[in-house]
Amino acid sequence: MNGKTVVITGATSGIGEAAALALAGMGARIVFVARDAAKARTLLDRLTRANPDAAHDLVLGDLSTLAGMRSAGEALKAKAPHIDVLVNNAGAIFEKREETADGLERTFAVNHMAYFVITEILRPNLDPDGGRIVSTASGAHMAGRPDFDDLQMTGRYSGMTAYGNSKLYNILWTHELARRLRGSRVTANCFHPGGVATGFGSNNKGLMKTIFKLASPILISPEKGADTLVWLASSSEAAGKTGGYYVRRRLTLPSAAARDEAAGHRLWAESEKIAGSTLTEAA
Protein backbone atom coordinates (compact mmCIF):
# COMPACT_ATOMS: atom_id res chain seq x y z
CA MET A 1 0.00 0.00 0.00
CA ASN A 2 3.05 2.28 -0.09
CA GLY A 3 2.17 5.55 -1.81
CA LYS A 4 -1.50 4.63 -2.27
CA THR A 5 -4.39 6.86 -1.20
CA VAL A 6 -7.34 5.42 0.70
CA VAL A 7 -10.50 7.44 1.33
CA ILE A 8 -12.62 6.23 4.27
CA THR A 9 -15.97 7.30 5.69
CA GLY A 10 -16.86 6.30 9.24
CA ALA A 11 -13.20 6.18 10.26
CA THR A 12 -13.10 7.70 13.76
CA SER A 13 -14.27 4.59 15.63
CA GLY A 14 -14.81 0.85 15.34
CA ILE A 15 -13.74 -1.08 12.28
CA GLY A 16 -13.27 2.12 10.27
CA GLU A 17 -10.65 3.39 12.70
CA ALA A 18 -8.98 -0.04 12.91
CA ALA A 19 -8.84 -0.29 9.12
CA ALA A 20 -7.51 3.26 8.70
CA LEU A 21 -4.69 2.61 11.15
CA ALA A 22 -3.88 -0.80 9.62
CA LEU A 23 -3.74 0.59 6.08
CA ALA A 24 -1.67 3.58 7.21
CA GLY A 25 0.72 1.15 8.86
CA MET A 26 1.02 -0.61 5.49
CA GLY A 27 2.16 2.67 3.91
CA ALA A 28 -1.10 4.19 2.68
CA ARG A 29 -2.15 7.81 2.83
CA ILE A 30 -5.55 8.09 4.54
CA VAL A 31 -8.13 10.79 3.81
CA PHE A 32 -11.24 10.41 5.94
CA VAL A 33 -14.59 11.99 6.74
CA ALA A 34 -15.67 12.76 10.31
CA ARG A 35 -18.47 14.64 12.05
CA ASP A 36 -16.66 15.21 15.34
CA ALA A 37 -13.67 17.55 15.05
CA ALA A 38 -12.01 16.34 18.26
CA LYS A 39 -12.21 12.67 17.24
CA ALA A 40 -10.96 13.60 13.79
CA ARG A 41 -7.87 15.33 15.17
CA THR A 42 -7.16 12.38 17.47
CA LEU A 43 -7.31 9.97 14.56
CA LEU A 44 -5.18 12.23 12.38
CA ASP A 45 -2.49 12.21 15.07
CA ARG A 46 -2.63 8.41 15.31
CA LEU A 47 -2.40 8.05 11.54
CA THR A 48 0.63 10.32 11.48
CA ARG A 49 2.32 8.19 14.11
CA ALA A 50 1.47 5.03 12.13
CA ASN A 51 2.85 6.47 8.89
CA PRO A 52 4.62 9.83 9.31
CA ASP A 53 5.69 9.91 5.66
CA ALA A 54 2.14 10.29 4.30
CA ALA A 55 0.15 13.52 4.14
CA HIS A 56 -2.98 12.18 5.82
CA ASP A 57 -5.95 14.52 5.72
CA LEU A 58 -9.53 14.87 6.91
CA VAL A 59 -12.85 16.34 5.87
CA LEU A 60 -15.44 17.41 8.43
CA GLY A 61 -18.96 16.71 7.32
CA ASP A 62 -22.41 15.36 8.11
CA LEU A 63 -23.29 12.41 5.88
CA SER A 64 -26.93 12.33 6.97
CA THR A 65 -27.99 15.11 4.58
CA LEU A 66 -27.67 15.35 0.82
CA ALA A 67 -26.00 18.75 1.13
CA GLY A 68 -23.53 17.29 3.63
CA MET A 69 -22.81 14.34 1.34
CA ARG A 70 -22.21 16.67 -1.60
CA SER A 71 -19.98 19.00 0.42
CA ALA A 72 -17.93 16.10 1.82
CA GLY A 73 -17.67 14.50 -1.60
CA GLU A 74 -16.42 17.69 -3.23
CA ALA A 75 -13.88 18.24 -0.43
CA LEU A 76 -12.64 14.65 -0.77
CA LYS A 77 -12.40 15.06 -4.51
CA ALA A 78 -10.10 18.07 -4.05
CA LYS A 79 -7.96 16.48 -1.33
CA ALA A 80 -7.65 13.13 -3.10
CA PRO A 81 -7.46 13.70 -6.87
CA HIS A 82 -6.20 10.13 -7.28
CA ILE A 83 -7.90 7.43 -5.18
CA ASP A 84 -6.69 3.86 -5.01
CA VAL A 85 -9.31 2.63 -2.55
CA LEU A 86 -12.66 4.10 -1.47
CA VAL A 87 -14.06 2.60 1.73
CA ASN A 88 -17.73 3.28 2.52
CA ASN A 89 -18.12 2.53 6.21
CA ALA A 90 -20.25 5.28 7.80
CA GLY A 91 -23.28 3.73 9.46
CA ALA A 92 -25.76 3.94 12.32
CA ILE A 93 -28.90 2.37 13.75
CA PHE A 94 -31.86 4.26 15.21
CA GLU A 95 -34.43 2.75 17.57
CA LYS A 96 -37.02 5.40 16.74
CA ARG A 97 -37.79 6.73 13.29
CA GLU A 98 -36.08 10.04 12.54
CA GLU A 99 -36.16 12.16 9.40
CA THR A 100 -33.28 14.17 8.00
CA ALA A 101 -33.59 17.70 6.63
CA ASP A 102 -34.28 16.09 3.24
CA GLY A 103 -37.23 14.09 4.58
CA LEU A 104 -35.30 10.82 4.40
CA GLU A 105 -35.45 8.16 7.09
CA ARG A 106 -32.10 8.60 8.84
CA THR A 107 -30.89 4.99 8.60
CA PHE A 108 -31.54 4.97 4.86
CA ALA A 109 -29.77 8.31 4.46
CA VAL A 110 -26.61 7.48 6.42
CA ASN A 111 -26.25 3.78 5.60
CA HIS A 112 -27.24 3.81 1.93
CA MET A 113 -27.52 7.24 0.34
CA ALA A 114 -24.14 8.38 1.71
CA TYR A 115 -22.51 5.35 0.05
CA PHE A 116 -24.30 6.08 -3.21
CA VAL A 117 -23.64 9.84 -3.35
CA ILE A 118 -20.02 9.79 -2.13
CA THR A 119 -19.14 7.01 -4.56
CA GLU A 120 -20.76 8.72 -7.54
CA ILE A 121 -18.92 11.96 -6.79
CA LEU A 122 -15.57 10.23 -6.36
CA ARG A 123 -15.80 7.66 -9.17
CA PRO A 124 -13.88 9.87 -11.64
CA ASN A 125 -10.97 10.03 -9.15
CA LEU A 126 -10.62 6.26 -8.76
CA ASP A 127 -7.51 4.69 -10.25
CA PRO A 128 -8.65 3.36 -13.66
CA ASP A 129 -5.98 0.65 -13.46
CA GLY A 130 -7.35 -1.14 -10.44
CA GLY A 131 -9.20 1.21 -8.11
CA ARG A 132 -11.20 -0.57 -5.42
CA ILE A 133 -14.50 0.28 -3.75
CA VAL A 134 -15.06 -1.56 -0.47
CA SER A 135 -18.32 -1.13 1.43
CA THR A 136 -19.41 -2.35 4.84
CA ALA A 137 -22.56 -4.45 4.64
CA SER A 138 -23.75 -6.94 7.28
CA GLY A 139 -25.31 -10.31 7.88
CA ALA A 140 -28.19 -8.20 9.25
CA HIS A 141 -29.31 -7.92 5.61
CA MET A 142 -31.07 -11.25 6.24
CA ALA A 143 -33.58 -9.35 8.38
CA GLY A 144 -34.30 -6.81 5.65
CA ARG A 145 -37.90 -6.47 4.52
CA PRO A 146 -37.73 -3.67 1.94
CA ASP A 147 -40.79 -1.99 0.47
CA PHE A 148 -39.75 -0.08 -2.65
CA ASP A 149 -43.02 1.83 -2.51
CA ASP A 150 -42.11 3.06 0.98
CA LEU A 151 -38.30 3.23 1.17
CA GLN A 152 -38.54 5.81 3.97
CA MET A 153 -40.67 3.51 6.14
CA THR A 154 -43.40 6.06 6.75
CA GLY A 155 -45.83 3.23 7.44
CA ARG A 156 -44.51 0.68 9.91
CA TYR A 157 -41.07 1.32 11.41
CA SER A 158 -38.68 -0.93 13.28
CA GLY A 159 -35.10 0.10 13.98
CA MET A 160 -33.78 -3.40 13.33
CA THR A 161 -35.75 -3.74 10.09
CA ALA A 162 -34.57 -0.32 8.92
CA TYR A 163 -30.99 -1.35 9.63
CA GLY A 164 -31.46 -4.73 7.93
CA ASN A 165 -32.96 -2.99 4.91
CA SER A 166 -30.00 -0.60 4.68
CA LYS A 167 -27.52 -3.48 4.77
CA LEU A 168 -29.54 -5.29 2.10
CA TYR A 169 -29.35 -2.11 -0.01
CA ASN A 170 -25.55 -2.07 0.45
CA ILE A 171 -25.32 -5.50 -1.19
CA LEU A 172 -27.85 -4.77 -3.95
CA TRP A 173 -26.09 -1.49 -4.71
CA THR A 174 -22.65 -3.14 -4.74
CA HIS A 175 -23.84 -5.75 -7.26
CA GLU A 176 -25.39 -3.07 -9.48
CA LEU A 177 -22.32 -0.83 -9.18
CA ALA A 178 -20.06 -3.73 -10.18
CA ARG A 179 -22.31 -4.38 -13.18
CA ARG A 180 -22.04 -0.75 -14.25
CA LEU A 181 -18.25 -0.88 -13.85
CA ARG A 182 -17.88 -3.83 -16.21
CA GLY A 183 -15.31 -3.11 -18.88
CA SER A 184 -13.22 -1.06 -16.47
CA ARG A 185 -10.61 -2.28 -14.00
CA VAL A 186 -12.34 -0.64 -11.03
CA THR A 187 -13.89 -3.17 -8.65
CA ALA A 188 -16.67 -2.99 -6.06
CA ASN A 189 -17.16 -5.43 -3.19
CA CYS A 190 -18.85 -5.46 0.21
CA PHE A 191 -18.41 -7.53 3.35
CA HIS A 192 -19.85 -8.60 6.69
CA PRO A 193 -17.51 -7.63 9.58
CA GLY A 194 -19.14 -9.91 12.15
CA GLY A 195 -20.43 -8.85 15.54
CA VAL A 196 -17.92 -6.21 16.61
CA ALA A 197 -17.42 -4.63 20.05
CA THR A 198 -17.69 -0.90 19.31
CA GLY A 199 -19.86 1.99 20.41
CA PHE A 200 -22.32 1.10 17.64
CA GLY A 201 -25.92 1.62 18.79
CA SER A 202 -24.91 3.71 21.80
CA ASN A 203 -26.77 6.71 20.34
CA ASN A 204 -30.01 4.95 21.30
CA LYS A 205 -31.79 4.57 24.61
CA GLY A 206 -33.91 1.86 26.14
CA LEU A 207 -34.09 -1.71 24.84
CA MET A 208 -31.81 -1.33 21.81
CA LYS A 209 -28.99 0.21 23.89
CA THR A 210 -29.41 -2.57 26.47
CA ILE A 211 -29.22 -5.28 23.80
CA PHE A 212 -25.95 -3.91 22.38
CA LYS A 213 -24.49 -3.55 25.88
CA LEU A 214 -25.40 -7.10 26.90
CA ALA A 215 -23.94 -8.48 23.67
CA SER A 216 -20.62 -6.67 23.99
CA PRO A 217 -18.73 -9.40 25.96
CA ILE A 218 -19.17 -11.94 23.14
CA LEU A 219 -18.31 -9.59 20.28
CA ILE A 220 -15.01 -9.54 18.39
CA SER A 221 -12.48 -6.70 18.43
CA PRO A 222 -12.61 -3.88 15.85
CA GLU A 223 -9.28 -5.13 14.48
CA LYS A 224 -10.74 -8.59 13.78
CA GLY A 225 -13.89 -7.01 12.36
CA ALA A 226 -11.78 -4.88 10.02
CA ASP A 227 -9.73 -7.81 8.73
CA THR A 228 -11.85 -8.51 5.64
CA LEU A 229 -12.08 -4.79 4.87
CA VAL A 230 -8.29 -4.44 4.95
CA TRP A 231 -7.89 -7.62 2.88
CA LEU A 232 -10.32 -6.39 0.20
CA ALA A 233 -8.59 -3.01 0.13
CA SER A 234 -5.01 -4.22 -0.04
CA SER A 235 -4.43 -7.85 -0.94
CA SER A 236 -3.30 -9.20 -4.29
CA GLU A 237 -5.76 -12.06 -3.76
CA ALA A 238 -8.69 -9.64 -3.95
CA ALA A 239 -7.38 -7.81 -7.02
CA GLY A 240 -9.77 -7.98 -9.96
CA LYS A 241 -12.58 -9.56 -7.96
CA THR A 242 -15.83 -7.60 -8.11
CA GLY A 243 -19.49 -7.70 -7.18
CA GLY A 244 -18.90 -9.97 -4.19
CA TYR A 245 -20.15 -10.21 -0.63
CA TYR A 246 -17.41 -11.49 1.68
CA VAL A 247 -17.40 -13.00 5.15
CA ARG A 248 -14.04 -13.77 6.79
CA ARG A 249 -12.32 -13.15 3.46
CA ARG A 250 -14.50 -15.74 1.74
CA LEU A 251 -16.89 -15.00 -1.09
CA THR A 252 -20.29 -15.82 0.42
CA LEU A 253 -23.78 -16.10 -1.00
CA PRO A 254 -26.05 -13.45 0.53
CA SER A 255 -29.82 -13.83 0.86
CA ALA A 256 -32.03 -14.37 -2.18
CA ALA A 257 -33.37 -10.83 -1.73
CA ALA A 258 -29.81 -9.49 -1.93
CA ARG A 259 -29.30 -11.30 -5.24
CA ASP A 260 -32.41 -9.84 -6.91
CA GLU A 261 -31.05 -7.98 -9.96
CA ALA A 262 -34.35 -6.25 -10.66
CA ALA A 263 -34.36 -4.90 -7.09
CA GLY A 264 -30.80 -3.65 -7.60
CA HIS A 265 -31.83 -1.81 -10.78
CA ARG A 266 -34.80 -0.25 -9.02
CA LEU A 267 -32.77 0.76 -5.97
CA TRP A 268 -30.26 2.52 -8.23
CA ALA A 269 -33.02 4.36 -10.08
CA GLU A 270 -34.69 5.43 -6.82
CA SER A 271 -31.34 6.53 -5.37
CA GLU A 272 -30.59 8.63 -8.44
CA LYS A 273 -34.01 10.22 -8.16
CA ILE A 274 -33.48 11.04 -4.47
CA ALA A 275 -29.97 12.40 -5.06
CA GLY A 276 -31.26 14.53 -7.94
CA SER A 277 -29.38 17.80 -8.29
CA THR A 278 -26.94 16.74 -5.55
CA LEU A 279 -24.93 14.82 -8.12
CA THR A 280 -25.49 17.36 -10.91
CA GLU A 281 -24.20 20.21 -8.76
CA ALA A 282 -21.18 18.15 -7.65
CA ALA A 283 -20.19 17.19 -11.21
C-alpha positions as CSV (number, residue, x, y, z in Angstrom):
1,M,0.0,0.0,0.0
2,N,3.0,2.3,-0.1
3,G,2.2,5.5,-1.8
4,K,-1.5,4.6,-2.3
5,T,-4.4,6.9,-1.2
6,V,-7.3,5.4,0.7
7,V,-10.5,7.4,1.3
8,I,-12.6,6.2,4.3
9,T,-16.0,7.3,5.7
10,G,-16.9,6.3,9.2
11,A,-13.2,6.2,10.3
12,T,-13.1,7.7,13.8
13,S,-14.3,4.6,15.6
14,G,-14.8,0.9,15.3
15,I,-13.7,-1.1,12.3
16,G,-13.3,2.1,10.3
17,E,-10.7,3.4,12.7
18,A,-9.0,0.0,12.9
19,A,-8.8,-0.3,9.1
20,A,-7.5,3.3,8.7
21,L,-4.7,2.6,11.2
22,A,-3.9,-0.8,9.6
23,L,-3.7,0.6,6.1
24,A,-1.7,3.6,7.2
25,G,0.7,1.2,8.9
26,M,1.0,-0.6,5.5
27,G,2.2,2.7,3.9
28,A,-1.1,4.2,2.7
29,R,-2.2,7.8,2.8
30,I,-5.5,8.1,4.5
31,V,-8.1,10.8,3.8
32,F,-11.2,10.4,5.9
33,V,-14.6,12.0,6.7
34,A,-15.7,12.8,10.3
35,R,-18.5,14.6,12.0
36,D,-16.7,15.2,15.3
37,A,-13.7,17.6,15.1
38,A,-12.0,16.3,18.3
39,K,-12.2,12.7,17.2
40,A,-11.0,13.6,13.8
41,R,-7.9,15.3,15.2
42,T,-7.2,12.4,17.5
43,L,-7.3,10.0,14.6
44,L,-5.2,12.2,12.4
45,D,-2.5,12.2,15.1
46,R,-2.6,8.4,15.3
47,L,-2.4,8.0,11.5
48,T,0.6,10.3,11.5
49,R,2.3,8.2,14.1
50,A,1.5,5.0,12.1
51,N,2.9,6.5,8.9
52,P,4.6,9.8,9.3
53,D,5.7,9.9,5.7
54,A,2.1,10.3,4.3
55,A,0.1,13.5,4.1
56,H,-3.0,12.2,5.8
57,D,-6.0,14.5,5.7
58,L,-9.5,14.9,6.9
59,V,-12.8,16.3,5.9
60,L,-15.4,17.4,8.4
61,G,-19.0,16.7,7.3
62,D,-22.4,15.4,8.1
63,L,-23.3,12.4,5.9
64,S,-26.9,12.3,7.0
65,T,-28.0,15.1,4.6
66,L,-27.7,15.3,0.8
67,A,-26.0,18.7,1.1
68,G,-23.5,17.3,3.6
69,M,-22.8,14.3,1.3
70,R,-22.2,16.7,-1.6
71,S,-20.0,19.0,0.4
72,A,-17.9,16.1,1.8
73,G,-17.7,14.5,-1.6
74,E,-16.4,17.7,-3.2
75,A,-13.9,18.2,-0.4
76,L,-12.6,14.7,-0.8
77,K,-12.4,15.1,-4.5
78,A,-10.1,18.1,-4.0
79,K,-8.0,16.5,-1.3
80,A,-7.7,13.1,-3.1
81,P,-7.5,13.7,-6.9
82,H,-6.2,10.1,-7.3
83,I,-7.9,7.4,-5.2
84,D,-6.7,3.9,-5.0
85,V,-9.3,2.6,-2.5
86,L,-12.7,4.1,-1.5
87,V,-14.1,2.6,1.7
88,N,-17.7,3.3,2.5
89,N,-18.1,2.5,6.2
90,A,-20.2,5.3,7.8
91,G,-23.3,3.7,9.5
92,A,-25.8,3.9,12.3
93,I,-28.9,2.4,13.7
94,F,-31.9,4.3,15.2
95,E,-34.4,2.8,17.6
96,K,-37.0,5.4,16.7
97,R,-37.8,6.7,13.3
98,E,-36.1,10.0,12.5
99,E,-36.2,12.2,9.4
100,T,-33.3,14.2,8.0
101,A,-33.6,17.7,6.6
102,D,-34.3,16.1,3.2
103,G,-37.2,14.1,4.6
104,L,-35.3,10.8,4.4
105,E,-35.4,8.2,7.1
106,R,-32.1,8.6,8.8
107,T,-30.9,5.0,8.6
108,F,-31.5,5.0,4.9
109,A,-29.8,8.3,4.5
110,V,-26.6,7.5,6.4
111,N,-26.2,3.8,5.6
112,H,-27.2,3.8,1.9
113,M,-27.5,7.2,0.3
114,A,-24.1,8.4,1.7
115,Y,-22.5,5.3,0.0
116,F,-24.3,6.1,-3.2
117,V,-23.6,9.8,-3.3
118,I,-20.0,9.8,-2.1
119,T,-19.1,7.0,-4.6
120,E,-20.8,8.7,-7.5
121,I,-18.9,12.0,-6.8
122,L,-15.6,10.2,-6.4
123,R,-15.8,7.7,-9.2
124,P,-13.9,9.9,-11.6
125,N,-11.0,10.0,-9.2
126,L,-10.6,6.3,-8.8
127,D,-7.5,4.7,-10.2
128,P,-8.6,3.4,-13.7
129,D,-6.0,0.7,-13.5
130,G,-7.3,-1.1,-10.4
131,G,-9.2,1.2,-8.1
132,R,-11.2,-0.6,-5.4
133,I,-14.5,0.3,-3.8
134,V,-15.1,-1.6,-0.5
135,S,-18.3,-1.1,1.4
136,T,-19.4,-2.4,4.8
137,A,-22.6,-4.4,4.6
138,S,-23.7,-6.9,7.3
139,G,-25.3,-10.3,7.9
140,A,-28.2,-8.2,9.2
141,H,-29.3,-7.9,5.6
142,M,-31.1,-11.2,6.2
143,A,-33.6,-9.3,8.4
144,G,-34.3,-6.8,5.6
145,R,-37.9,-6.5,4.5
146,P,-37.7,-3.7,1.9
147,D,-40.8,-2.0,0.5
148,F,-39.8,-0.1,-2.6
149,D,-43.0,1.8,-2.5
150,D,-42.1,3.1,1.0
151,L,-38.3,3.2,1.2
152,Q,-38.5,5.8,4.0
153,M,-40.7,3.5,6.1
154,T,-43.4,6.1,6.7
155,G,-45.8,3.2,7.4
156,R,-44.5,0.7,9.9
157,Y,-41.1,1.3,11.4
158,S,-38.7,-0.9,13.3
159,G,-35.1,0.1,14.0
160,M,-33.8,-3.4,13.3
161,T,-35.8,-3.7,10.1
162,A,-34.6,-0.3,8.9
163,Y,-31.0,-1.4,9.6
164,G,-31.5,-4.7,7.9
165,N,-33.0,-3.0,4.9
166,S,-30.0,-0.6,4.7
167,K,-27.5,-3.5,4.8
168,L,-29.5,-5.3,2.1
169,Y,-29.4,-2.1,0.0
170,N,-25.6,-2.1,0.5
171,I,-25.3,-5.5,-1.2
172,L,-27.9,-4.8,-3.9
173,W,-26.1,-1.5,-4.7
174,T,-22.7,-3.1,-4.7
175,H,-23.8,-5.7,-7.3
176,E,-25.4,-3.1,-9.5
177,L,-22.3,-0.8,-9.2
178,A,-20.1,-3.7,-10.2
179,R,-22.3,-4.4,-13.2
180,R,-22.0,-0.8,-14.2
181,L,-18.2,-0.9,-13.8
182,R,-17.9,-3.8,-16.2
183,G,-15.3,-3.1,-18.9
184,S,-13.2,-1.1,-16.5
185,R,-10.6,-2.3,-14.0
186,V,-12.3,-0.6,-11.0
187,T,-13.9,-3.2,-8.6
188,A,-16.7,-3.0,-6.1
189,N,-17.2,-5.4,-3.2
190,C,-18.8,-5.5,0.2
191,F,-18.4,-7.5,3.3
192,H,-19.8,-8.6,6.7
193,P,-17.5,-7.6,9.6
194,G,-19.1,-9.9,12.2
195,G,-20.4,-8.8,15.5
196,V,-17.9,-6.2,16.6
197,A,-17.4,-4.6,20.0
198,T,-17.7,-0.9,19.3
199,G,-19.9,2.0,20.4
200,F,-22.3,1.1,17.6
201,G,-25.9,1.6,18.8
202,S,-24.9,3.7,21.8
203,N,-26.8,6.7,20.3
204,N,-30.0,5.0,21.3
205,K,-31.8,4.6,24.6
206,G,-33.9,1.9,26.1
207,L,-34.1,-1.7,24.8
208,M,-31.8,-1.3,21.8
209,K,-29.0,0.2,23.9
210,T,-29.4,-2.6,26.5
211,I,-29.2,-5.3,23.8
212,F,-26.0,-3.9,22.4
213,K,-24.5,-3.5,25.9
214,L,-25.4,-7.1,26.9
215,A,-23.9,-8.5,23.7
216,S,-20.6,-6.7,24.0
217,P,-18.7,-9.4,26.0
218,I,-19.2,-11.9,23.1
219,L,-18.3,-9.6,20.3
220,I,-15.0,-9.5,18.4
221,S,-12.5,-6.7,18.4
222,P,-12.6,-3.9,15.9
223,E,-9.3,-5.1,14.5
224,K,-10.7,-8.6,13.8
225,G,-13.9,-7.0,12.4
226,A,-11.8,-4.9,10.0
227,D,-9.7,-7.8,8.7
228,T,-11.8,-8.5,5.6
229,L,-12.1,-4.8,4.9
230,V,-8.3,-4.4,5.0
231,W,-7.9,-7.6,2.9
232,L,-10.3,-6.4,0.2
233,A,-8.6,-3.0,0.1
234,S,-5.0,-4.2,0.0
235,S,-4.4,-7.9,-0.9
236,S,-3.3,-9.2,-4.3
237,E,-5.8,-12.1,-3.8
238,A,-8.7,-9.6,-4.0
239,A,-7.4,-7.8,-7.0
240,G,-9.8,-8.0,-10.0
241,K,-12.6,-9.6,-8.0
242,T,-15.8,-7.6,-8.1
243,G,-19.5,-7.7,-7.2
244,G,-18.9,-10.0,-4.2
245,Y,-20.2,-10.2,-0.6
246,Y,-17.4,-11.5,1.7
247,V,-17.4,-13.0,5.1
248,R,-14.0,-13.8,6.8
249,R,-12.3,-13.1,3.5
250,R,-14.5,-15.7,1.7
251,L,-16.9,-15.0,-1.1
252,T,-20.3,-15.8,0.4
253,L,-23.8,-16.1,-1.0
254,P,-26.1,-13.4,0.5
255,S,-29.8,-13.8,0.9
256,A,-32.0,-14.4,-2.2
257,A,-33.4,-10.8,-1.7
258,A,-29.8,-9.5,-1.9
259,R,-29.3,-11.3,-5.2
260,D,-32.4,-9.8,-6.9
261,E,-31.1,-8.0,-10.0
262,A,-34.4,-6.2,-10.7
263,A,-34.4,-4.9,-7.1
264,G,-30.8,-3.7,-7.6
265,H,-31.8,-1.8,-10.8
266,R,-34.8,-0.2,-9.0
267,L,-32.8,0.8,-6.0
268,W,-30.3,2.5,-8.2
269,A,-33.0,4.4,-10.1
270,E,-34.7,5.4,-6.8
271,S,-31.3,6.5,-5.4
272,E,-30.6,8.6,-8.4
273,K,-34.0,10.2,-8.2
274,I,-33.5,11.0,-4.5
275,A,-30.0,12.4,-5.1
276,G,-31.3,14.5,-7.9
277,S,-29.4,17.8,-8.3
278,T,-26.9,16.7,-5.5
279,L,-24.9,14.8,-8.1
280,T,-25.5,17.4,-10.9
281,E,-24.2,20.2,-8.8
282,A,-21.2,18.1,-7.7
283,A,-20.2,17.2,-11.2
